[in-house]
Amino acid sequence: MSALIPLEKWNITKFEGRYTPNTLRAWARNGCITPPAQKVGRDWLVQSDATFQKPQRTIRIPQAVDFNVEPVDTVVMAILGK
């Protein structure tokens, strides 16, 4: 485990200060930093070797889809695996 540093310092060391404080705080809140950032008081701290990890979105297909409706695009059917 490495030392905890403020988000702003991590931004400077990892990204040369490219991102705004609002973006960094959003990343911390949404779990986009690995290992996760820790909120201490009103400041966010991260490990000095932490990395940004883009969140993976999952796609949900509703169970009540009626595939017998015409016209059904073949590309859509291929995507859905039907």
MDTraj code that builds the backbone (N, CA, C; nanometers):
import mdtraj as md
import numpy as np

residues = "MET SER ALA LEU ILE PRO LEU GLU LYS TRP ASN ILE THR LYS PHE GLU GLY ARG TYR THR PRO ASN THR LEU ARG ALA TRP ALA ARG ASN GLY CYS ILE THR PRO PRO ALA GLN LYS VAL GLY ARG ASP TRP LEU VAL GLN SER ASP ALA THR PHE GLN LYS PRO GLN ARG THR ILE ARG ILE PRO GLN ALA VAL ASP PHE ASN VAL GLU PRO VAL ASP THR VAL VAL MET ALA ILE LEU GLY LYS".split()
xyz = np.array([
    [0.0847, -0.1175, 0.0000],
    [0.0000, 0.0000, 0.0000],
    [0.0893, 0.1240, 0.0000],
    [0.0616, 0.2134, -0.0902],
    [0.1411, 0.3348, -0.0988],
    [0.0736, 0.4475, -0.0211],
    [0.1414, 0.5589, -0.0133],
    [0.0922, 0.6727, 0.0646],
    [-0.0334, 0.7327, 0.0025],
    [-0.1198, 0.7864, 0.0879],
    [-0.2401, 0.8546, 0.0412],
    [-0.2057, 0.9991, 0.0081],
    [-0.2502, 1.0436, -0.1103],
    [-0.2254, 1.1803, -0.1535],
    [-0.3576, 1.2426, -0.1980],
    [-0.3681, 1.3755, -0.1948],
    [-0.4915, 1.4410, -0.2405],
    [-0.5140, 1.4188, -0.3903],
    [-0.6413, 1.4206, -0.4299],
    [-0.6758, 1.4027, -0.5708],
    [-0.6025, 1.5005, -0.6615],
    [-0.5909, 1.6252, -0.6187],
    [-0.5277, 1.7270, -0.7014],
    [-0.3810, 1.6917, -0.7306],
    [-0.3096, 1.6417, -0.6299],
    [-0.1697, 1.6034, -0.6499],
    [-0.1599, 1.4809, -0.7407],
    [-0.2521, 1.3868, -0.7236],
    [-0.2569, 1.2678, -0.8093],
    [-0.2816, 1.3088, -0.9541],
    [-0.3701, 1.4063, -0.9748],
    [-0.3995, 1.4590, -1.1079],
    [-0.2726, 1.5156, -1.1726],
    [-0.1940, 1.5875, -1.0949],
    [-0.0715, 1.6479, -1.1484],
    [0.0311, 1.5401, -1.1830],
    [0.0470, 1.4399, -1.0972],
    [0.1477, 1.3371, -1.1223],
    [0.1067, 1.2398, -1.2322],
    [-0.0213, 1.2038, -1.2390],
    [-0.0664, 1.1054, -1.3383],
    [-0.1046, 1.1681, -1.4715],
    [-0.1693, 1.2849, -1.4666],
    [-0.2283, 1.3420, -1.5876],
    [-0.1780, 1.4824, -1.6198],
    [-0.0724, 1.5257, -1.5530],
    [-0.0139, 1.6590, -1.5744],
    [-0.1172, 1.7698, -1.5542],
    [-0.2097, 1.7502, -1.4598],
    [-0.3090, 1.8514, -1.4249],
    [-0.4183, 1.8713, -1.5281],
    [-0.4409, 1.7718, -1.6132],
    [-0.5336, 1.7833, -1.7253],
    [-0.6800, 1.7946, -1.6829],
    [-0.7197, 1.7357, -1.5707],
    [-0.8612, 1.7276, -1.5325],
    [-0.8980, 1.8270, -1.4231],
    [-1.0234, 1.8715, -1.4255],
    [-1.0719, 1.9689, -1.3276],
    [-1.1027, 1.8986, -1.1953],
    [-1.1048, 1.9747, -1.0868],
    [-1.1406, 1.9153, -0.9577],
    [-1.2787, 1.8502, -0.9592],
    [-1.3745, 1.9075, -1.0323],
    [-1.5082, 1.8469, -1.0392],
    [-1.5035, 1.7093, -1.1038],
    [-1.4263, 1.6943, -1.2099],
    [-1.4127, 1.5649, -1.2758],
    [-1.3481, 1.4638, -1.1823],
    [-1.2443, 1.5046, -1.1128],
    [-1.1750, 1.4140, -1.0206],
    [-1.2673, 1.3679, -0.9084],
    [-1.3464, 1.4607, -0.8531],
    [-1.4402, 1.4240, -0.7464],
    [-1.5480, 1.3287, -0.7986],
    [-1.5943, 1.3499, -0.9206],
    [-1.6937, 1.2590, -0.9798],
    [-1.6341, 1.1195, -0.9960],
    [-1.5100, 1.1123, -1.0420],
    [-1.4441, 0.9826, -1.0534],
    [-1.4369, 0.9133, -0.9178],
    [-1.4017, 0.9893, -0.8145],
    [-1.3900, 0.9314, -0.6806],
    [-1.5261, 0.8815, -0.6309],
    [-1.6300, 0.9626, -0.6485],
    [-1.7652, 0.9238, -0.6040],
    [-1.8167, 0.8017, -0.6775],
    [-1.7881, 0.7924, -0.8073],
    [-1.8442, 0.6858, -0.8901],
    [-1.7585, 0.5602, -0.8962],
    [-1.6498, 0.5573, -0.8212],
    [-1.5672, 0.4376, -0.8153],
    [-1.4819, 0.4141, -0.9385],
    [-1.4429, 0.5214, -1.0066],
    [-1.3620, 0.5087, -1.1280],
    [-1.2130, 0.5033, -1.0990],
    [-1.1747, 0.5111, -0.9740],
    [-1.0334, 0.5089, -0.9363],
    [-1.0079, 0.3789, -0.8619],
    [-0.9001, 0.3084, -0.9035],
    [-0.8656, 0.1808, -0.8424],
    [-0.7250, 0.1881, -0.7865],
    [-0.7008, 0.1540, -0.6616],
    [-0.7969, 0.1235, -0.5560],
    [-0.8827, 0.2450, -0.5229],
    [-0.9995, 0.2229, -0.4653],
    [-1.0960, 0.3312, -0.4450],
    [-1.0407, 0.4481, -0.3632],
    [-1.0860, 0.5679, -0.4001],
    [-1.0492, 0.6884, -0.3252],
    [-1.1203, 0.6866, -0.1901],
    [-1.0608, 0.7542, -0.0942],
    [-1.1192, 0.7613, 0.0398],
    [-1.1510, 0.9064, 0.0715],
    [-1.2699, 0.9313, 0.1243],
    [-1.3075, 1.0669, 0.1621],
    [-1.2704, 1.0881, 0.3084],
    [-1.1879, 1.1877, 0.3316],
    [-1.1451, 1.2224, 0.4672],
    [-1.1883, 1.3662, 0.4903],
    [-1.2893, 1.3841, 0.5747],
    [-1.3467, 1.5171, 0.5913],
    [-1.4152, 1.5568, 0.4625],
    [-1.3712, 1.6656, 0.4024],
    [-1.4272, 1.7029, 0.2723],
    [-1.3278, 1.6862, 0.1584],
    [-1.2160, 1.6202, 0.1864],
    [-1.1127, 1.5967, 0.0859],
    [-1.1115, 1.4501, 0.0433],
    [-1.0793, 1.4276, -0.0826],
    [-1.0626, 1.2926, -0.1348],
    [-0.9140, 1.2603, -0.1411],
    [-0.8778, 1.1410, -0.0918],
    [-0.7395, 1.0950, -0.0946],
    [-0.7324, 0.9647, -0.1738],
    [-0.6253, 0.9490, -0.2502],
    [-0.6036, 0.8262, -0.3265],
    [-0.4622, 0.7769, -0.3008],
    [-0.4403, 0.6488, -0.3272],
    [-0.3050, 0.5963, -0.3175],
    [-0.2239, 0.6523, -0.4338],
    [-0.0978, 0.6762, -0.4108],
    [-0.0146, 0.7399, -0.5132],
    [-0.0033, 0.6558, -0.6401],
    [-0.0220, 0.5245, -0.6293],
    [-0.0138, 0.4379, -0.7470],
    [-0.1518, 0.4028, -0.8037],
    [-0.2557, 0.4770, -0.7633],
    [-0.3915, 0.4508, -0.8112],
    [-0.4028, 0.4782, -0.9605],
    [-0.4988, 0.4125, -1.0235],
    [-0.5213, 0.4299, -1.1665],
    [-0.6681, 0.4597, -1.1929],
    [-0.6930, 0.5262, -1.3057],
    [-0.8298, 0.5514, -1.3500],
    [-0.8774, 0.4288, -1.4252],
    [-0.9989, 0.3851, -1.3945],
    [-1.0569, 0.2712, -1.4629],
    [-1.1957, 0.3108, -1.5111],
    [-1.2119, 0.3160, -1.6420],
    [-1.3397, 0.3550, -1.7000],
    [-1.4472, 0.2548, -1.6574],
    [-1.5606, 0.3051, -1.6075],
    [-1.6656, 0.2124, -1.5642],
    [-1.7255, 0.1367, -1.6829],
    [-1.7566, 0.0116, -1.6608],
    [-1.8167, -0.0711, -1.7643],
    [-1.9684, -0.0624, -1.7532],
    [-2.0324, -0.0280, -1.8636],
    [-2.1783, -0.0222, -1.8655],
    [-2.2325, -0.1577, -1.9084],
    [-2.3344, -0.2020, -1.8400],
    [-2.4002, -0.3258, -1.8778],
    [-2.5285, -0.2917, -1.9525],
    [-2.5584, -0.3699, -2.0503],
    [-2.6791, -0.3492, -2.1291],
    [-2.7815, -0.4535, -2.0874],
    [-2.8986, -0.4063, -2.0473],
    [-3.0062, -0.4958, -2.0074],
    [-3.1096, -0.5028, -2.1191],
    [-3.1483, -0.6224, -2.1546],
    [-3.2548, -0.6434, -2.2511],
    [-3.3775, -0.6874, -2.1721],
    [-3.4879, -0.6158, -2.1832],
    [-3.6082, -0.6535, -2.1074],
    [-3.6539, -0.7947, -2.1439],
    [-3.7089, -0.8643, -2.0466],
    [-3.7553, -1.0007, -2.0682],
    [-3.8833, -1.0056, -2.1520],
    [-3.9625, -0.8995, -2.1501],
    [-4.0916, -0.9000, -2.2175],
    [-4.0839, -0.8414, -2.3579],
    [-3.9805, -0.8730, -2.4323],
    [-3.9673, -0.8229, -2.5681],
    [-4.0426, -0.9170, -2.6626],
    [-4.1293, -0.8617, -2.7456],
    [-4.2039, -0.9413, -2.8433],
    [-4.1281, -0.9390, -2.9756],
    [-4.0626, -1.0499, -3.0087],
    [-3.9815, -1.0574, -3.1289],
    [-4.0648, -1.0873, -3.2542],
    [-4.1926, -1.1072, -3.2391],
    [-4.2787, -1.1386, -3.3523],
    [-4.3382, -1.0149, -3.4177],
    [-4.3046, -0.8980, -3.3688],
    [-4.3536, -0.7741, -3.4264],
    [-4.2796, -0.7482, -3.5567],
    [-4.3533, -0.7144, -3.6611],
    [-4.2923, -0.6868, -3.7914],
    [-4.2875, -0.5375, -3.8145],
    [-4.1963, -0.4809, -3.8844],
    [-4.0754, -0.5466, -3.9328],
    [-3.9681, -0.5451, -3.8246],
    [-3.8934, -0.6508, -3.8155],
    [-3.7805, -0.6613, -3.7232],
    [-3.6537, -0.6566, -3.8065],
    [-3.5682, -0.5633, -3.7746],
    [-3.4432, -0.5456, -3.8482],
    [-3.3514, -0.6645, -3.8205],
    [-3.2907, -0.7179, -3.9245],
    [-3.2009, -0.8327, -3.9084],
    [-3.0780, -0.7987, -3.8256],
    [-3.0341, -0.6746, -3.8326],
    [-2.9177, -0.6333, -3.7527],
    [-2.9535, -0.6368, -3.6049],
    [-3.0729, -0.5906, -3.5703],
    [-3.1169, -0.5934, -3.4315],
    [-3.1262, -0.7376, -3.3832],
    [-3.1805, -0.8239, -3.4648],
    [-3.1930, -0.9665, -3.4268],
    [-3.0535, -1.0295, -3.4074],
    [-2.9586, -0.9906, -3.4917],
    [-2.8236, -1.0437, -3.4772],
    [-2.7596, -0.9957, -3.3476],
    [-2.7816, -0.8712, -3.3123],
    [-2.7274, -0.8166, -3.1873],
    [-2.7877, -0.8880, -3.0680],
    [-2.9168, -0.9141, -3.0714],
    [-2.9857, -0.9797, -2.9611],
    [-2.9604, -1.1297, -2.9583],
    [-2.8970, -1.1834, -3.0619],
    [-2.8660, -1.3252, -3.0654],
    [-2.9863, -1.4110, -3.0951],
    [-3.0808, -1.3580, -3.1700],
    [-3.2039, -1.4341, -3.2012],
    [-3.2049, -1.4742, -3.3462],
])
top = md.Topology()
chain = top.add_chain()
for i, resn in enumerate(residues, 1):
    res = top.add_residue(resn, chain, resSeq=i)
    for name in ("N", "CA", "C"):
        top.add_atom(name, md.element.get_by_symbol(name[0]), res)
traj = md.Trajectory(xyz[None], top)
